[in-house]
Amino acid sequence: MEHLRKVFQVLRENELYINREKCEFAQSKVHFLGHVISNGEIRMDEDKVRAIKEWKAPIKVTELRSFLGLVNYYHHFIGGYSPKAAPLTEFLKNNKPRVWTEHCQKAFECLKAAVTEEPVLALPDFAKPFEVHTDASYYAIGGVMM
């Protein structure tokens, strides 16, 4: 409550406002940008993990790019992500013919398995400094502490 009080005080002092409909307070579990934050842990969103797990082997280059984009979003959760994804990123290069090999299939399956293992990230150390990233439009301003 003390943290909220301080945040509200700073907002008030700077004549900034929040939209109550978009705010949630005192939640034990929060879904935020494809992550679930609860009990001092950060996990991958179960829906995203399920989508990756059920992803069929790509037939088109655009499908592979979509898959790698989604999996790359969670690269912090995947130990040794770059070497695991290397055969697939190599496949995307234009300097040679594209042939989906057994090596590509194994890399694809390896990344899917790595996502479903779901390691957990710890929440930040509140004794250390944070950065505030902001964005603004003509009528509103938003920010996030990182």
C-alpha positions as CSV (number, residue, x, y, z in Angstrom):
1,M,0.0,0.0,0.0
2,E,2.9,2.3,0.7
3,H,4.2,1.9,-2.8
4,L,0.8,2.7,-4.3
5,R,0.6,5.7,-2.1
6,K,3.9,7.0,-3.4
7,V,3.0,6.3,-7.0
8,F,-0.3,8.1,-6.7
9,Q,1.4,11.0,-4.9
10,V,3.9,11.4,-7.8
11,L,1.1,11.2,-10.4
12,R,-0.9,13.8,-8.5
13,E,2.1,16.2,-8.2
14,N,2.6,16.0,-11.9
15,E,-1.0,16.2,-12.8
16,L,-1.1,12.8,-14.4
17,Y,-4.1,10.5,-14.4
18,I,-4.8,6.8,-14.6
19,N,-7.8,5.0,-16.1
20,R,-9.4,3.0,-13.3
21,E,-10.9,0.5,-15.7
22,K,-7.4,-0.4,-16.9
23,C,-6.0,-0.8,-13.4
24,E,-5.9,-3.8,-11.1
25,F,-4.5,-3.8,-7.6
26,A,-3.6,-6.4,-5.0
27,Q,-3.7,-9.3,-7.5
28,S,-1.9,-12.6,-6.7
29,K,-1.5,-13.4,-10.4
30,V,-1.0,-11.0,-13.3
31,H,-1.0,-11.7,-17.1
32,F,1.4,-9.2,-18.7
33,L,2.7,-9.2,-22.3
34,G,2.7,-13.0,-22.7
35,H,3.9,-13.7,-19.2
36,V,2.3,-14.7,-15.9
37,I,3.6,-13.1,-12.8
38,S,2.8,-14.7,-9.5
39,N,4.4,-15.7,-6.2
40,G,7.6,-13.9,-7.0
41,E,8.0,-15.8,-10.3
42,I,7.7,-15.0,-14.0
43,R,6.4,-17.8,-16.2
44,M,5.5,-18.1,-19.9
45,D,1.8,-17.6,-20.6
46,E,0.2,-21.1,-20.8
47,D,-1.8,-20.2,-24.0
48,K,1.4,-19.2,-25.8
49,V,3.2,-22.3,-24.7
50,R,0.3,-24.4,-25.9
51,A,0.4,-22.6,-29.3
52,I,4.1,-23.4,-29.7
53,K,3.6,-27.0,-28.5
54,E,0.9,-27.6,-31.1
55,W,2.7,-25.7,-34.0
56,K,3.0,-27.9,-37.1
57,A,6.3,-28.1,-38.9
58,P,6.4,-25.1,-41.2
59,I,5.8,-25.5,-44.9
60,K,6.4,-21.9,-45.9
61,V,9.2,-19.5,-44.9
62,T,6.7,-17.1,-43.4
63,E,5.4,-19.8,-41.1
64,L,9.0,-20.5,-39.9
65,R,9.5,-16.8,-39.3
66,S,6.3,-16.6,-37.3
67,F,7.4,-19.6,-35.2
68,L,10.9,-18.2,-34.6
69,G,9.4,-14.8,-33.7
70,L,7.1,-16.3,-31.1
71,V,9.8,-18.6,-29.6
72,N,12.4,-15.8,-29.7
73,Y,10.1,-13.7,-27.5
74,Y,10.7,-16.3,-24.8
75,H,14.4,-16.8,-25.4
76,H,15.2,-15.8,-21.8
77,F,13.5,-18.9,-20.7
78,I,15.4,-21.2,-23.1
79,G,19.0,-22.1,-22.1
80,G,21.3,-22.0,-25.2
81,Y,18.6,-20.5,-27.4
82,S,20.9,-19.4,-30.2
83,P,22.6,-22.7,-30.9
84,K,19.2,-24.5,-30.7
85,A,17.7,-22.0,-33.2
86,A,20.8,-21.8,-35.5
87,P,19.7,-24.5,-38.0
88,L,16.4,-22.7,-38.5
89,T,17.9,-19.2,-38.8
90,E,20.4,-20.7,-41.3
91,F,17.5,-22.2,-43.3
92,L,16.1,-18.6,-43.7
93,K,19.3,-17.3,-45.3
94,N,18.9,-16.5,-49.0
95,N,22.4,-17.5,-50.1
96,K,21.6,-21.2,-50.6
97,P,18.7,-23.5,-51.6
98,R,16.1,-24.1,-48.9
99,V,15.7,-27.7,-48.0
100,W,13.9,-28.8,-44.8
101,T,16.3,-31.4,-43.5
102,E,16.2,-33.8,-40.6
103,H,18.6,-31.3,-38.9
104,C,16.0,-28.5,-39.3
105,Q,13.2,-30.8,-38.0
106,K,15.3,-31.7,-34.9
107,A,16.0,-28.1,-34.2
108,F,12.3,-27.3,-34.6
109,E,11.3,-30.1,-32.2
110,C,14.1,-29.1,-29.8
111,L,12.8,-25.5,-29.5
112,K,9.2,-26.7,-29.0
113,A,10.4,-29.0,-26.2
114,A,12.6,-26.3,-24.6
115,V,9.5,-24.0,-24.3
116,T,7.4,-26.7,-22.7
117,E,10.0,-27.3,-20.0
118,E,9.2,-23.9,-18.6
119,P,12.0,-22.7,-16.4
120,V,11.0,-19.8,-14.1
121,L,12.5,-16.4,-13.9
122,A,12.8,-14.6,-10.5
123,L,11.2,-11.2,-9.9
124,P,13.6,-8.3,-9.8
125,D,15.7,-7.3,-6.7
126,F,13.8,-4.2,-5.4
127,A,17.0,-3.1,-3.6
128,K,18.5,-2.2,-7.1
129,P,17.6,0.8,-9.2
130,F,14.9,0.6,-11.9
131,E,14.5,2.3,-15.3
132,V,11.3,4.0,-16.3
133,H,10.3,3.7,-20.0
134,T,7.6,5.9,-21.2
135,D,5.5,6.6,-24.2
136,A,3.1,9.4,-25.0
137,S,0.5,10.6,-27.4
138,Y,-1.4,13.8,-27.8
139,Y,-3.8,12.9,-25.0
140,A,-2.1,10.3,-22.8
141,I,1.2,9.1,-21.3
142,G,2.1,5.6,-20.3
143,G,5.1,4.1,-18.5
144,V,6.6,1.0,-17.2
145,M,9.3,0.4,-14.6
146,M,11.9,-2.1,-15.7
